[in-house]
Amino acid sequence: GMELFAKVRSTRPPKPATLHHDGIQTWVELASGETGVAPGQACVLYDGDGDDARVFGGGFIQRSERGREAESMLAKFAAA
């Protein structure tokens, strides 16, 4: 994957992420995750996280997946 920065919220700064492509699909993995990501939102890719960051490109989110830690936490809440 390619290390870069991604932004899925217009009011938040870009976060560290990894861009993956397997020849068929392309996806972005946010290093620290993000809450409330939904299909239709934009994801913009940057070369840095400062005010002088350059835009690599972007696209619209088709789907989102929760990480293992989030799934585990949700399972604990559901059991309580």
C-alpha positions as CSV (number, residue, x, y, z in Angstrom):
1,G,0.0,0.0,0.0
2,M,0.9,3.6,-0.4
3,E,1.2,5.7,2.8
4,L,-0.7,9.0,2.6
5,F,-3.3,11.1,4.4
6,A,-7.1,10.9,3.9
7,K,-10.0,13.1,4.8
8,V,-13.6,11.9,5.1
9,R,-14.9,14.8,7.2
10,S,-14.6,18.4,5.8
11,T,-14.2,19.8,9.3
12,R,-11.3,17.5,10.4
13,P,-7.7,17.4,9.3
14,P,-6.4,14.6,7.0
15,K,-5.5,11.5,8.9
16,P,-2.7,8.9,8.2
17,A,-4.0,6.2,5.9
18,T,-2.9,3.5,3.4
19,L,-4.1,3.3,-0.1
20,H,-4.4,-0.3,-1.4
21,H,-5.1,-1.6,-4.9
22,D,-5.1,-5.3,-5.9
23,G,-5.7,-4.9,-9.6
24,I,-9.5,-5.0,-9.3
25,Q,-10.4,-3.0,-6.2
26,T,-9.0,0.1,-4.6
27,W,-9.5,0.9,-0.9
28,V,-8.3,3.2,1.8
29,E,-7.5,2.0,5.3
30,L,-7.5,4.8,7.9
31,A,-4.7,4.2,10.5
32,S,-6.8,5.3,13.5
33,G,-10.3,4.7,12.0
34,E,-13.1,7.2,11.7
35,T,-16.6,7.1,13.1
36,G,-19.8,7.4,11.0
37,V,-18.3,6.7,7.6
38,A,-21.1,6.1,5.2
39,P,-21.6,5.3,1.5
40,G,-21.8,8.4,-0.7
41,Q,-19.3,10.4,1.4
42,A,-16.2,11.8,-0.3
43,C,-12.7,10.6,0.6
44,V,-9.9,13.0,-0.4
45,L,-6.3,11.8,-0.5
46,Y,-3.4,14.1,0.4
47,D,0.4,14.0,0.5
48,G,0.5,15.5,4.0
49,D,-1.7,16.8,6.8
50,G,-0.7,20.5,6.9
51,D,-2.2,23.6,5.3
52,D,0.2,23.2,2.3
53,A,-0.8,19.5,1.6
54,R,-1.4,18.7,-2.0
55,V,-4.4,16.7,-3.2
56,F,-3.5,13.3,-4.8
57,G,-7.1,12.6,-5.7
58,G,-10.2,11.1,-4.2
59,G,-13.5,9.4,-4.7
60,F,-16.8,8.5,-3.2
61,I,-17.1,5.8,-0.5
62,Q,-19.0,2.7,-1.7
63,R,-18.9,0.9,1.7
64,S,-17.2,1.0,5.0
65,E,-16.0,-1.8,7.3
66,R,-15.3,-1.7,11.0
67,G,-12.0,-2.9,12.3
68,R,-11.7,-5.9,14.7
69,E,-11.3,-3.6,17.7
70,A,-14.6,-1.8,16.9
71,E,-16.4,-5.1,16.4
72,S,-15.2,-6.5,19.7
73,M,-16.3,-3.3,21.5
74,L,-19.7,-3.4,19.9
75,A,-20.1,-7.1,20.9
76,K,-19.3,-6.2,24.5
77,F,-21.9,-3.4,24.5
78,A,-24.5,-5.7,23.1
79,A,-23.8,-8.4,25.7
80,A,-24.1,-5.9,28.6
